[in-house]
């Protein structure tokens, strides 16, 4: 399928229509899919489902090859602040998960685990945690830190592997089959297990105000969820929503400053104050959702 073409909705199979024109996808490179990419507003054509409202970018069905070759040193340079973010997120999931007393540690799987930041935090909190990650470079970093992160996707797991917590943190907006991914993840949930999904919220105030200038509109993001289309996804994967929350993020000030000035001033470069070089800023713009869900059966 080529950019600009249309097709069935990836969530509900409904008819779609072109909502906004974007960049051609014929000459993409690995750099377009970096985690720390700051080319906000750069995305392919976005199509809207007439039934569930899900937005998707056709023509990017084979993105996994880009993630296998992904190298992103800036991501790893922010490990300390990303660790704070993952610890806070894990605490929220555990508090709202209502797991109760247990004889054994909770088993956790992080899908799209990167260099194992969430896995590392979970193990430090006493969980039996591992992950899967398609990027060879990121998986090697995790392995070098002694973290159990398998290279690949959910297909590398034993069919009978079961987890009390499965996390999909900023993952489903990157895949051309979010329904298939969530369905497969749900099959690995233990009884009373919980699936934690974090993704940008297209229905949030910043998204509605900024439109295609919203910082979550990026070439790597090929699916855009609102609360309604998220519910459509849960309904079709036999999942019951337990909670919807707004996650916090942590950024080193120079990282945040660089992206803010680029967003406001474009290509004009203003250097971040050296005195604030090591300051970490907690941020919640209320434009991402953390959805906790369990199997409905």
C-alpha positions in Angstrom: 0.0 0.0 0.0 1.4 3.4 -0.9 1.2 6.7 1.0 -2.0 8.5 0.3 -3.9 5.3 -0.2 -6.7 4.2 2.1 -7.8 1.0 3.6 -9.7 -0.6 6.5 -9.2 0.7 10.0 -6.5 -1.2 12.0 -8.8 -1.3 15.0 -12.4 -2.0 13.9 -12.1 -2.7 10.2 -14.3 0.3 9.3 -14.0 2.6 6.3 -11.4 5.4 6.5 -10.9 8.8 4.9 -7.8 11.0 4.5 -7.8 13.6 7.2 -4.5 15.4 6.6 -1.6 15.3 4.1 1.9 14.6 5.3 5.3 13.6 4.2 6.0 11.0 1.6 7.2 7.7 3.0 9.2 6.4 0.1 12.7 7.4 1.3 12.6 6.9 5.1 15.7 6.1 7.2 16.3 4.7 10.6 16.8 8.2 12.0 13.1 8.9 11.4 12.2 6.4 14.0 14.6 7.5 16.8 13.0 7.6 20.3 14.4 11.1 20.8 13.4 12.5 17.4 12.3 16.2 17.7 10.9 16.7 14.2 7.4 17.5 15.6 4.6 17.7 13.0 6.6 15.5 10.5 4.3 12.5 9.8 2.9 10.6 6.9 -0.7 11.1 5.6 -3.1 10.6 8.5 -6.4 8.7 7.8 -9.4 8.7 10.2 -11.8 5.8 10.8 -15.3 6.9 10.2 -16.6 4.4 12.8 -14.2 4.5 15.9 -12.2 7.6 15.1 -8.8 5.9 15.2 -6.2 7.7 13.1 -3.6 5.8 11.2 -0.8 6.2 8.6 -1.1 3.7 5.7 2.1 2.8 3.8 4.1 2.2 6.9 3.3 -1.5 7.5 6.9 -2.7 7.5 8.4 -0.4 10.2 9.9 -3.3 12.2 13.0 -3.3 10.1 13.8 0.3 11.1 13.5 -0.6 14.8 15.8 -3.6 14.5 18.6 -1.2 13.3 17.7 1.7 15.7 20.7 3.4 17.4 19.8 6.3 19.7 22.6 7.5 22.1 20.6 10.4 23.3 18.0 8.0 24.6 20.6 6.2 26.7 22.1 9.5 27.9 18.8 10.2 29.6 18.7 6.9 31.5 18.7 8.6 34.9 15.6 10.7 34.3 13.8 7.9 32.4 14.4 5.7 35.4 12.5 8.2 37.6 9.7 8.1 35.1 9.5 4.4 34.9 9.6 4.0 38.7 6.7 6.4 39.1 4.7 4.6 36.5 5.4 1.2 38.0 4.3 2.5 41.5 1.0 3.7 39.9 0.4 0.4 38.2 1.1 -1.6 41.3 -1.0 0.6 43.5 -4.0 0.5 41.1 -3.6 -3.1 40.1 -5.1 -4.5 43.4 -2.9 -7.5 43.4 -3.1 -8.2 47.1 -0.7 -10.3 49.3 1.4 -12.8 47.3 3.7 -15.7 48.2 5.9 -15.0 45.1 7.1 -11.8 43.3 4.9 -10.5 40.6 6.0 -11.4 37.1 6.3 -8.5 34.7 7.0 -8.3 31.0 7.9 -5.0 29.3 7.2 -5.0 25.6 9.4 -2.6 23.7 11.8 -2.6 26.6 14.5 -0.4 25.1 17.7 -0.7 27.1 15.8 -2.3 30.0 15.1 0.9 32.1 11.7 -0.3 33.2 12.9 -3.9 33.7 15.8 -2.6 35.8 13.4 -0.5 38.0 10.9 -3.3 38.4 13.6 -5.7 39.5 14.9 -3.2 42.0 11.3 -3.0 43.4 11.3 -6.8 43.9 9.4 -7.9 40.8 10.5 -10.8 38.6 10.8 -8.7 35.4 12.0 -9.3 31.9 11.4 -7.7 28.5 11.5 -7.9 24.7 13.0 -5.3 22.4 13.4 -5.3 18.6 16.4 -3.0 18.5 19.7 -5.0 18.5 21.6 -2.0 19.9 19.2 -1.3 22.8 18.9 -5.0 23.6 22.7 -5.3 23.8 22.9 -2.4 26.3 20.3 -4.2 28.4 22.3 -7.4 28.2 25.5 -5.6 29.1 23.7 -4.4 32.3 22.7 -8.0 33.1 19.1 -7.4 32.4 16.9 -10.2 30.9 15.7 -8.4 27.7 15.2 -10.7 24.7 15.8 -9.4 21.2 12.6 -9.4 19.2 8.9 -9.1 19.9 6.3 -11.2 21.6 6.8 -14.1 19.2 10.1 -15.0 21.0 8.2 -15.8 24.2 7.3 -19.4 25.1 3.6 -19.9 24.2 2.8 -20.7 27.9 4.6 -17.7 29.4 2.3 -15.9 31.8 2.8 -12.5 33.5 0.9 -10.6 36.2 1.8 -7.3 34.6 2.5 -6.6 31.0 3.6 -3.0 30.0 3.3 -1.4 26.6 4.8 2.0 27.3 4.7 4.3 24.2 4.6 1.2 21.9 1.2 0.8 20.3 1.4 4.1 18.4 4.5 2.7 16.6 2.9 -0.5 15.1 0.7 -1.1 12.1 -1.3 -3.8 13.9 -2.1 -2.4 17.4 -5.1 -4.8 17.8 -2.9 -7.8 17.0 -0.2 -6.7 19.4 -2.6 -6.1 22.3 -4.5 -9.3 21.6 -1.2 -11.3 21.7 -0.1 -9.5 24.9 -3.4 -10.3 26.6 -2.9 -14.0 25.9 0.2 -13.9 28.1 -1.6 -12.4 31.0 -2.0 -14.5 34.1 -5.3 -14.8 35.9 -6.1 -11.3 37.3 -3.1 -10.0 35.3 -3.1 -6.4 34.2 -2.1 -4.8 30.9 -0.7 -1.3 31.2 -0.8 0.8 28.0 0.7 4.3 27.7 0.1 6.2 24.5 -0.5 9.8 23.4 -4.1 11.0 23.7 -5.4 12.6 20.5 -8.5 13.8 22.4 -6.3 15.8 24.9 -6.5 19.6 25.0 -2.9 20.1 23.6 -3.6 17.7 20.7 -6.9 19.5 19.8 -5.3 23.0 20.0 -2.1 22.2 18.1 -3.4 19.8 15.4 -0.5 18.6 13.3 1.9 20.8 15.3 1.4 18.6 18.4 4.7 17.2 19.5 3.4 13.7 19.4 2.8 14.0 15.6 6.0 12.3 14.4 7.0 10.0 11.6 7.5 7.1 14.0 3.9 7.5 15.3 1.7 5.7 12.8 -1.4 5.3 15.0 -3.2 7.9 17.1 -5.6 7.0 19.9 -8.4 9.0 21.6 -10.3 7.6 24.6 -13.0 6.4 22.2 -10.7 4.5 19.8 -8.8 3.1 22.8 -12.1 1.7 24.1 -12.8 0.2 20.6 -9.4 -1.5 20.8 -10.2 -2.9 24.3 -13.6 -4.1 23.2 -12.2 -6.0 20.3 -9.4 -7.7 22.3 -11.7 -8.9 25.1 -10.3 -6.5 27.7 -12.0 -4.6 30.4 -10.7 -1.2 31.4 -9.8 -0.9 35.1 -8.5 2.7 35.1 -7.4 5.6 32.9 -4.7 7.9 34.3 -2.3 10.6 33.2 1.4 9.6 33.4 4.2 11.9 34.4 7.5 12.3 32.5 10.9 13.4 33.6 13.3 15.4 31.4 16.7 16.9 32.0 16.3 20.7 31.5 18.6 21.0 28.4 16.7 18.2 26.6 13.4 20.0 27.4 14.7 23.4 26.6 16.1 22.4 23.2 12.8 21.0 22.1 10.8 23.9 23.4 12.9 26.5 21.7 12.8 24.5 18.5 9.1 24.2 18.7 8.7 27.9 19.3 11.6 29.4 17.4 12.1 26.8 14.7 15.7 26.5 13.5 17.0 29.4 15.6 19.3 27.9 18.2 19.3 29.2 21.8 21.6 27.5 24.3 20.3 26.1 27.5 21.7 27.9 30.7 24.7 25.9 32.0 23.5 26.4 35.6 20.4 24.2 34.8 22.3 21.5 33.0 21.6 18.8 35.6 18.2 19.9 36.7 15.5 17.3 36.1 12.0 18.6 35.4 8.8 16.5 36.2 6.2 17.2 33.6 2.6 16.3 33.0 0.9 18.0 30.1 -2.1 15.7 30.4 -1.8 14.6 26.7 -0.9 11.0 27.3 -3.0 8.3 28.8 -2.1 5.3 31.0 -4.8 2.7 30.5 -5.0 -0.3 32.9 -7.0 -3.3 31.5 -7.7 -6.9 32.4 -9.2 -9.8 30.4 -12.9 -9.6 30.4 -13.4 -13.4 30.7 
